[in-house]
Amino acid sequence: MVINEDLMLPTREPVMLLDPEGRPTAGDGAALPAPDDLLRGLAGMVAARRFNEQSSVLVRQGRLAVYPSSYGQEACQVAAAQVLGDGDWLFPTYRDTAAAVARGVDPVEVLGLLKGDWHSGYDPYERRVAPLATPLATQLPHAVGVAHAGRLRGEPTVVLAMCGDGATSEGDFHEALNFAAVFRAPVVFFVQNNQYAISVPLSRQSAAPSLAHKGVGYGVPGELVDGNDLAALLSVLSAAVERARSGAGPQLVEGRTYRLQAHTNADDATRYRTDAEVAAWADRDPLLRLDAYLRAEGLLDDARAAAHADAAERLARQTRDGINVDVVPDPADLFAHVYSRPTPQLVEQLAQVRDELSRDEPSRDEPSADASNRAEAR
């Protein structure tokens, strides 16, 4: 297939359908998604914002070990989940917990990895959401593999693979794009450019005009979009998904957004960025932007907004109550999911662990040390 090179380069300015004040920029608004899709997106962003807030509180309470917040990036999170069909796959990063929740994964299970529980915390096949990936870009070749396998089986599956700007500096990113292009895998690579890879600004990572330009060298079309404009994200990502589903191959989409909070709770963002910079991006808040447009169009009133807030609060309560339940770990789980059929070595190791644990348990016929001490005290 001959690729039209003129169609591969992204636009100089990000695609935008609603400006930061919520005013349409597309003339008559014909390119805007349907009102129901925008209302669904706003509800999802309100829930995602509350989920970010609640998760950050759980870290301070010692219930989560760490939380990489996507506060300020909710438009990217919700749009990524909303454009996919039931048979499609989402491959998230560690920061994409809100996207996984928007896809339908139990919020308590989504946070399992960040709490320190075993494995990914949820069944990836139930909602077709791959495990959260902590190493940068390692999930991208896996996403291409799933998409390629689906194509070989004749399935209409599309994979949306998420990553950050820092991941584009990793070899896995480039290998994944090259493989996807050569084999025409139905993958949408979605880069959330939130301006920093921890403390490293984008200017110290890449000299390209945009990250969307990085696809050109591999024969992958690139698209640059305002990552705080949910309407534009839904439009661009939906088109990319359907393009991939039609057999036209992969596409790279860069959403320019901003991480309003620190990299994680262990990060001091004031050491590498100014309050003025953060405030300028806060004025581009994706929730306020879409809220303003929907109210101006008469599609949103206080009653509907209150319903969105109530639903978000129920999600926060579900998350809080679930995380606050202490789970008693079973050491046997260490051996249960290594192979589909346990090897002799695993069987031997499990038996050894059970034997050692049984020796530590107090005999039923003998009082425990604590019981003996209590008896002596009396």
TIKE-365455 format. One record per residue (C-alpha): z, x, y; residue number from 1; residue in one letter. Coordinates in nm, 4 decimals, decimal comma. Each point is the difference from the previous one (the first is absolute). Layout:
! residues N
R:Z:X:Y:NUM:A .
...
! end
This chain:
! residues 378
R:0,0000:0,0000:0,0000:1:M .
R:-0,0912:0,1330:0,3457:2:V .
R:0,2854:-0,0272:0,2496:3:I .
R:-0,0781:-0,0744:0,3633:4:N .
R:0,1729:0,2865:0,1784:5:E .
R:0,0088:-0,1935:0,3277:6:D .
R:0,2331:-0,2541:-0,1634:7:L .
R:0,2467:0,2611:-0,1277:8:M .
R:0,1545:0,1141:0,3269:9:L .
R:0,2914:-0,1983:0,1410:10:P .
R:-0,0031:-0,1325:0,3541:11:T .
R:0,1343:0,2241:0,2753:12:R .
R:0,2706:-0,2515:0,0882:13:E .
R:0,2060:-0,1942:-0,2565:14:P .
R:-0,1213:-0,3472:-0,0896:15:V .
R:0,2187:-0,2453:0,1935:16:M .
R:-0,0137:-0,3789:0,0031:17:L .
R:0,3252:-0,0636:0,1903:18:L .
R:0,1196:0,2264:0,2785:19:D .
R:0,3697:0,0969:0,0313:20:P .
R:0,0645:-0,3143:0,2086:21:E .
R:-0,1527:-0,2216:-0,2692:22:G .
R:-0,3230:-0,0732:0,1854:23:R .
R:-0,3211:-0,0216:-0,2084:24:P .
R:-0,2393:0,2886:0,0563:25:T .
R:-0,2857:-0,1422:-0,2091:26:A .
R:-0,1528:-0,2297:0,2635:27:G .
R:-0,0014:-0,3469:-0,1525:28:D .
R:0,2360:0,1114:-0,2748:29:G .
R:-0,2546:-0,0622:-0,2770:30:A .
R:0,1059:0,3179:-0,1817:31:A .
R:0,3649:-0,1038:-0,0142:32:L .
R:0,1400:-0,0954:-0,3423:33:P .
R:0,0790:-0,3654:-0,0703:34:A .
R:0,3155:-0,1390:0,1684:35:P .
R:0,1691:-0,0546:-0,3379:36:D .
R:-0,0542:0,3640:-0,0889:37:D .
R:0,1494:0,1108:0,3319:38:L .
R:0,3002:-0,2293:-0,0386:39:L .
R:0,0554:0,1275:-0,3523:40:R .
R:-0,0255:0,3532:0,1326:41:G .
R:0,2535:-0,0640:0,2754:42:L .
R:0,2463:-0,1473:-0,2491:43:A .
R:-0,0498:0,3064:-0,2174:44:G .
R:0,0610:0,2369:0,2902:45:M .
R:0,3182:-0,1808:0,1041:46:V .
R:0,1249:0,0302:-0,3588:47:A .
R:-0,1042:0,3660:-0,0163:48:A .
R:0,1816:0,0810:0,3263:49:R .
R:0,3184:-0,1643:-0,1287:50:R .
R:-0,0374:0,1795:-0,3347:51:F .
R:-0,0219:0,3335:0,1822:52:N .
R:0,3110:-0,0807:0,2024:53:E .
R:0,1990:-0,1103:-0,3039:54:Q .
R:-0,1020:0,3022:-0,2057:55:S .
R:0,1054:0,2373:0,2777:56:S .
R:0,3416:-0,1681:0,0099:57:V .
R:0,0333:0,0394:-0,3770:58:L .
R:-0,0475:0,3750:0,0413:59:V .
R:0,2840:0,0153:0,2529:60:R .
R:0,2167:-0,1960:-0,2416:61:Q .
R:-0,0686:0,2514:-0,2762:62:G .
R:-0,1908:-0,2504:-0,2145:63:R .
R:-0,3323:0,1846:0,0324:64:L .
R:-0,0375:0,3757:-0,0254:65:A .
R:-0,2837:0,0094:0,2526:66:V .
R:-0,2398:-0,2365:0,1736:67:Y .
R:-0,3356:0,0929:0,1572:68:P .
R:-0,0423:-0,2816:0,2523:69:S .
R:-0,3352:-0,1555:0,0883:70:S .
R:0,1474:-0,1586:0,3134:71:Y .
R:-0,2898:-0,0291:0,2436:72:G .
R:-0,2599:0,0241:-0,2766:73:Q .
R:0,0460:-0,3542:-0,1308:74:E .
R:-0,3563:-0,1049:0,0827:75:A .
R:-0,1374:0,2688:-0,2323:76:C .
R:0,2497:-0,0903:-0,2708:77:Q .
R:-0,0722:-0,3710:-0,0002:78:V .
R:-0,3770:0,0278:0,0417:79:A .
R:-0,0271:0,2383:-0,2961:80:A .
R:0,1618:-0,2555:-0,2292:81:A .
R:-0,1648:-0,3064:0,1513:82:Q .
R:-0,3628:0,1085:-0,0459:83:V .
R:0,0326:0,0528:-0,3763:84:L .
R:-0,0697:-0,2516:-0,2736:85:G .
R:0,2299:-0,0640:-0,2955:86:D .
R:-0,2046:0,2293:-0,2242:87:G .
R:-0,0067:0,2907:0,2448:88:D .
R:0,2368:0,2967:0,0119:89:W .
R:0,2150:0,1441:0,2799:90:L .
R:0,0995:0,3676:-0,0131:91:F .
R:0,2840:0,0559:0,2510:92:P .
R:0,1876:0,3010:0,1307:93:T .
R:0,3756:0,0326:0,0385:94:Y .
R:-0,0256:-0,1577:0,3478:95:R .
R:-0,1898:-0,3063:-0,1179:96:D .
R:0,2927:-0,2018:-0,1328:97:T .
R:-0,0807:-0,2872:0,2368:98:A .
R:-0,3576:-0,0097:-0,1348:99:A .
R:0,1315:-0,0250:-0,3555:100:A .
R:0,2320:-0,2847:0,1013:101:V .
R:-0,2869:-0,1750:0,1795:102:A .
R:-0,1979:0,0328:-0,3235:103:R .
R:0,2733:-0,1947:-0,1781:104:G .
R:0,2169:0,2668:-0,1604:105:V .
R:0,3727:-0,0791:-0,0083:106:D .
R:0,1544:0,1776:0,3034:107:P .
R:0,3000:0,1178:-0,2020:108:V .
R:-0,2296:0,1552:-0,2591:109:E .
R:-0,2117:0,1601:0,2732:110:V .
R:0,3087:0,1833:0,1254:111:L .
R:0,1036:0,1109:-0,3486:112:G .
R:-0,1576:0,3435:0,0399:113:L .
R:0,1647:0,0512:0,3399:114:L .
R:0,3328:-0,1097:-0,1430:115:K .
R:-0,0257:0,2566:-0,2772:116:G .
R:-0,0665:-0,2332:-0,2926:117:D .
R:-0,2246:0,1006:-0,2879:118:W .
R:-0,3786:0,0048:0,0043:119:H .
R:-0,1968:-0,1867:0,2667:120:S .
R:0,2443:-0,2903:0,0171:121:G .
R:-0,2563:-0,2680:-0,0838:122:Y .
R:-0,2767:-0,0856:-0,2456:123:D .
R:-0,3243:0,1226:0,1618:124:P .
R:-0,2127:-0,2380:-0,2045:125:Y .
R:0,1790:-0,3184:0,1066:126:E .
R:-0,1373:0,0071:0,3557:127:R .
R:-0,2482:0,2851:-0,0444:128:R .
R:0,1960:0,2301:0,2282:129:V .
R:0,0208:0,3620:-0,1120:130:A .
R:0,3361:0,1800:0,0238:131:P .
R:0,1002:0,1284:0,3426:132:L .
R:-0,1306:0,3557:0,0324:133:A .
R:0,2309:0,2535:0,1629:134:T .
R:-0,2255:0,3096:-0,0310:135:P .
R:-0,2723:-0,0103:0,2635:136:L .
R:-0,3432:-0,1233:-0,1183:137:A .
R:0,0662:0,0343:-0,3738:138:T .
R:-0,0538:-0,3744:-0,0451:139:Q .
R:-0,3541:0,0150:0,1413:140:L .
R:-0,1736:0,1554:-0,3055:141:P .
R:0,1903:-0,2491:-0,2154:142:H .
R:-0,1306:-0,2842:0,2155:143:A .
R:-0,3541:0,1263:-0,0433:144:V .
R:0,0529:0,0184:-0,3754:145:G .
R:0,1137:-0,3624:-0,0178:146:V .
R:-0,2927:-0,1120:0,2132:147:A .
R:-0,2509:0,2007:-0,2049:148:H .
R:0,1403:-0,1349:-0,3263:149:A .
R:-0,0314:-0,3560:0,1281:150:G .
R:-0,3592:0,0636:0,1027:151:R .
R:-0,0850:0,1397:-0,3449:152:L .
R:0,1454:-0,3137:-0,1586:153:R .
R:-0,2051:-0,2207:0,2283:154:G .
R:0,3045:-0,1406:0,1789:155:E .
R:-0,0111:-0,1053:0,3679:156:P .
R:0,3157:0,1997:0,0730:157:T .
R:0,0446:0,1702:0,3372:158:V .
R:0,2715:0,2571:0,0661:159:V .
R:0,1537:0,0477:0,3442:160:L .
R:0,1642:0,3410:0,0191:161:A .
R:0,2403:0,0637:0,2866:162:M .
R:0,0990:0,3337:0,1490:163:C .
R:0,1160:0,1530:0,3264:164:G .
R:-0,1581:0,2504:0,2356:165:D .
R:0,1920:0,2828:-0,1642:166:G .
R:-0,1573:-0,0813:-0,3350:167:A .
R:-0,3469:0,0740:0,1372:168:T .
R:0,1026:0,3677:0,0110:169:S .
R:0,0571:0,0025:-0,3765:170:E .
R:-0,2611:0,0988:-0,2570:171:G .
R:0,0523:-0,3204:-0,1991:172:D .
R:-0,1349:-0,2011:0,2932:173:F .
R:-0,3286:0,1877:0,0073:174:H .
R:-0,0366:0,0072:-0,3783:175:E .
R:0,0541:-0,3739:-0,0151:176:A .
R:-0,2623:-0,0715:0,2672:177:L .
R:-0,2546:0,2261:-0,1668:178:N .
R:0,0543:-0,1499:-0,3465:179:F .
R:-0,0096:-0,3567:0,1360:180:A .
R:-0,3255:0,0663:0,1861:181:A .
R:-0,1767:0,1673:-0,2913:182:V .
R:0,0956:-0,2738:-0,2455:183:F .
R:-0,0207:-0,2827:0,2551:184:R .
R:0,3508:-0,1126:-0,0826:185:A .
R:0,1062:-0,3230:0,1741:186:P .
R:0,2804:0,1536:0,2071:187:V .
R:0,1081:-0,0580:0,3583:188:V .
R:0,1911:0,3018:0,1301:189:F .
R:0,2323:-0,1235:0,2747:190:F .
R:0,1543:0,2721:0,2169:191:V .
R:0,2914:-0,1113:0,2171:192:Q .
R:-0,0157:0,2569:0,2749:193:N .
R:0,3477:-0,0291:0,1482:194:N .
R:-0,0502:0,3233:0,1983:195:Q .
R:0,2511:0,2189:-0,1860:196:Y .
R:0,0396:0,1590:-0,3428:197:A .
R:0,3779:0,0123:0,0276:198:I .
R:0,0221:0,2204:0,3132:199:S .
R:-0,3563:0,1352:-0,0012:200:V .
R:-0,2276:-0,1783:0,2512:201:P .
R:-0,3556:-0,0900:-0,0902:202:L .
R:-0,1346:0,2647:0,2388:203:S .
R:0,1508:0,2674:-0,2264:204:R .
R:-0,1559:-0,1513:-0,3138:205:Q .
R:-0,3608:-0,0734:0,0873:206:S .
R:-0,2612:0,0787:0,2652:207:A .
R:-0,2311:-0,2807:-0,1155:208:A .
R:-0,0901:-0,2712:0,2567:209:P .
R:0,1867:-0,2428:-0,2247:210:S .
R:0,1284:-0,0066:-0,3542:211:L .
R:-0,2636:-0,2626:-0,0733:212:A .
R:-0,2607:0,2725:0,0517:213:H .
R:0,1290:0,1846:-0,3057:214:K .
R:-0,1888:-0,2293:-0,2348:215:G .
R:-0,3442:0,1013:0,1282:216:V .
R:-0,0064:0,3330:-0,1817:217:G .
R:0,0467:-0,1788:-0,3298:218:Y .
R:-0,2468:-0,2804:0,0596:219:G .
R:0,2760:-0,2517:0,0729:220:V .
R:-0,0414:-0,2254:0,3069:221:P .
R:0,2889:0,0122:0,2453:222:G .
R:0,1454:-0,2682:0,2249:223:E .
R:0,2543:0,0428:0,2787:224:L .
R:0,2171:-0,3006:0,0853:225:V .
R:0,2976:-0,0767:0,2233:226:D .
R:0,2856:0,0077:-0,2508:227:G .
R:0,2197:-0,2233:0,2176:228:N .
R:-0,2583:-0,2791:0,0157:229:D .
R:0,0424:-0,2161:-0,3098:230:L .
R:-0,3138:-0,1995:0,0801:231:A .
R:-0,2151:0,3140:0,0085:232:A .
R:0,1640:0,1374:-0,3142:233:L .
R:-0,0632:-0,3204:-0,1949:234:L .
R:-0,3625:-0,0015:0,1138:235:S .
R:-0,0741:0,3663:-0,0763:236:V .
R:0,1960:0,0256:-0,3247:237:L .
R:-0,1354:-0,3299:-0,1347:238:S .
R:-0,3552:0,1202:0,0627:239:A .
R:0,0766:0,3323:-0,1682:240:A .
R:0,1491:-0,1744:-0,3053:241:V .
R:-0,2993:-0,2295:-0,0398:242:E .
R:-0,2359:0,2926:0,0527:243:R .
R:0,1682:0,1873:-0,2834:244:A .
R:0,0004:-0,3106:-0,2193:245:R .
R:-0,3740:-0,0425:0,0518:246:S .
R:-0,0653:0,3436:-0,1487:247:G .
R:-0,0664:0,1854:0,3257:248:A .
R:0,2666:0,2606:-0,0753:249:G .
R:0,3103:0,1295:0,1780:250:P .
R:0,0912:-0,0122:0,3665:251:Q .
R:0,2509:0,1842:0,2169:252:L .
R:0,1920:-0,1981:0,2612:253:V .
R:0,2338:0,1600:0,2535:254:E .
R:0,2548:-0,2211:0,1710:255:G .
R:0,1455:0,1585:0,3122:256:R .
R:0,3605:-0,1067:0,0221:257:T .
R:0,3413:0,1514:0,0708:258:Y .
R:0,3258:0,0532:-0,1836:259:R .
R:0,2536:-0,1335:0,2499:260:L .
R:0,2987:0,1158:-0,2028:261:Q .
R:0,0790:0,3377:-0,1523:262:A .
R:-0,1828:0,1358:-0,3045:263:H .
R:0,3044:-0,0919:-0,2113:264:T .
R:0,3700:-0,0407:0,0663:265:N .
R:0,0304:0,3789:-0,0470:266:A .
R:-0,2391:0,0746:0,2884:267:D .
R:0,0787:0,0566:0,3674:268:D .
R:-0,3205:-0,1112:0,1706:269:A .
R:0,1321:0,0888:0,3463:270:T .
R:-0,0597:0,3672:-0,0835:271:R .
R:-0,3795:-0,0357:-0,0019:272:Y .
R:-0,0941:-0,3043:0,2103:273:R .
R:0,1094:-0,1523:0,3300:274:T .
R:0,1554:-0,3352:0,0780:275:D .
R:-0,2901:-0,0715:0,2355:276:A .
R:-0,2502:0,0440:-0,2814:277:E .
R:0,1899:-0,2376:-0,2252:278:V .
R:0,0345:-0,2561:0,2810:279:A .
R:-0,3741:0,0078:0,0673:280:A .
R:-0,0731:-0,0849:-0,3624:281:W .
R:0,2731:-0,2644:-0,0074:282:A .
R:-0,2009:-0,1826:0,2663:283:D .
R:-0,2783:-0,0252:-0,2584:284:R .
R:0,2282:-0,1775:-0,2502:285:D .
R:-0,2203:-0,1784:-0,2575:286:P .
R:0,2353:-0,2990:-0,0313:287:L .
R:0,0122:-0,0700:0,3736:288:L .
R:-0,3755:0,0372:0,0289:289:R .
R:-0,0857:-0,2587:-0,2662:290:L .
R:0,2822:-0,2307:0,1082:291:D .
R:-0,1386:-0,0057:0,3548:292:A .
R:-0,3511:-0,0852:-0,1177:293:Y .
R:0,1076:-0,2785:-0,2347:294:L .
R:0,2215:-0,1602:0,2648:295:R .
R:-0,2780:0,0173:0,2584:296:A .
R:-0,2324:-0,1744:-0,2454:297:E .
R:0,2561:-0,2710:-0,0758:298:G .
R:0,0260:0,1130:-0,3632:299:L .
R:0,3631:0,1101:0,0168:300:L .
R:0,3040:-0,1779:0,1420:301:D .
R:0,3735:0,0637:-0,0072:302:D .
R:0,0497:-0,2116:-0,3109:303:A .
R:-0,2541:0,1961:-0,2041:304:R .
R:0,1351:0,3297:0,1349:305:A .
R:0,3513:-0,1065:-0,1041:306:A .
R:-0,1308:-0,0792:-0,3486:307:A .
R:-0,1461:0,3501:-0,0208:308:H .
R:0,3348:0,1482:0,1078:309:A .
R:0,1903:-0,2119:-0,2539:310:D .
R:-0,2288:0,1119:-0,2823:311:A .
R:0,0458:0,3622:0,1070:312:A .
R:0,3762:-0,0438:0,0020:313:E .
R:-0,0100:-0,1412:-0,3542:314:R .
R:-0,1941:0,3082:-0,1065:315:L .
R:0,2602:0,2250:0,1638:316:A .
R:0,2815:-0,1890:-0,1734:317:R .
R:-0,1760:0,0260:-0,3355:318:Q .
R:-0,0453:0,3725:0,0542:319:T .
R:0,3587:0,0529:0,1144:320:R .
R:0,1572:-0,2009:-0,2810:321:D .
R:-0,2152:0,1626:-0,2662:322:G .
R:0,0585:0,3569:0,1127:323:I .
R:0,3751:-0,0609:0,0270:324:N .
R:0,0216:-0,0748:-0,3736:325:V .
R:0,1203:0,3098:-0,1826:326:D .
R:-0,2093:0,0783:-0,3069:327:V .
R:0,1640:0,1670:-0,2996:328:V .
R:-0,2490:0,2629:-0,1183:329:P .
R:-0,0863:0,0264:-0,3679:330:D .
R:-0,0643:0,3631:-0,1015:331:P .
R:-0,2363:-0,1251:-0,2720:332:A .
R:-0,2451:-0,0989:0,2748:333:D .
R:-0,0723:0,3695:0,0501:334:L .
R:-0,1844:0,0002:-0,3314:335:F .
R:-0,1395:-0,3544:-0,0115:336:A .
R:-0,3149:0,0363:0,2076:337:H .
R:-0,1191:0,3584:-0,0468:338:V .
R:-0,2545:-0,0856:-0,2697:339:Y .
R:-0,1131:-0,3315:-0,1469:340:S .
R:0,1272:0,1301:-0,3351:341:R .
R:0,2991:0,2378:0,0175:342:P .
R:-0,0638:0,3505:-0,1296:343:T .
R:0,2366:0,1550:-0,2553:344:P .
R:0,1414:0,2188:0,2767:345:Q .
R:0,0832:-0,3046:0,2129:346:L .
R:0,1650:-0,1740:-0,2929:347:V .
R:0,2075:0,3112:-0,0659:348:E .
R:0,0964:0,0377:0,3659:349:Q .
R:0,1012:-0,3652:0,0275:350:L .
R:0,2186:0,0323:-0,3070:351:A .
R:0,1629:0,3095:0,1482:352:Q .
R:0,0768:-0,1784:0,3284:353:V .
R:0,1468:-0,3004:-0,1814:354:R .
R:0,2149:0,2308:-0,2136:355:D .
R:0,1329:0,1820:0,3057:356:E .
R:0,0740:-0,3262:0,1798:357:L .
R:0,1825:-0,1391:-0,3006:358:S .
R:0,2245:0,3061:-0,0072:359:R .
R:0,0964:-0,0566:0,3627:360:D .
R:0,1071:-0,3586:-0,0659:361:E .
R:0,3749:-0,0456:-0,0716:362:P .
R:0,0863:-0,1054:-0,3526:363:S .
R:0,0859:-0,3660:-0,0521:364:R .
R:0,3157:0,1070:-0,1867:365:D .
R:0,1159:0,2459:0,2657:366:E .
R:0,0981:-0,0800:0,3581:367:P .
R:-0,2149:0,1529:0,2689:368:S .
R:0,1377:0,2739:0,2246:369:A .
R:0,0356:-0,2507:0,2841:370:D .
R:0,1893:-0,2399:-0,2216:371:A .
R:0,2330:0,2813:-0,1170:372:S .
R:0,0702:0,1028:0,3577:373:N .
R:0,0804:-0,3578:0,0964:374:R .
R:0,2353:-0,0298:-0,2954:375:A .
R:0,1845:0,3204:0,0962:376:E .
R:0,0302:-0,1209:0,3590:377:A .
R:0,1769:-0,3139:-0,1202:378:R .
! end
